């Protein structure tokens, strides 16, 4: 039997491989898989005043499109072997 941590790591690797293969929906699945961890990190980073004004789930939802954009940009950079002048 595979323990939960190893299974999670294997699934993360599969999703990353799918993402590298160009499957954009793999990023959404990866993001969803790690949503609880993201929630904890954001909760720790927000002070009490900000937590009263912002819902952590809203922060995650607002962050996902930017994270997707950046992940695709990193993927393009890795596929082409470096930054182009317009990316600097």
Secondary structure, 3 states (H helix, E strand, C coil): CCCHHHHHHHHHHHHHHHHHCCCCHHHHHHHHHCHHHHHHHHHHHCCHHHHHHCCHHHHHHHHHHHHHHHHHHHHHHHHHCCCCHHHC
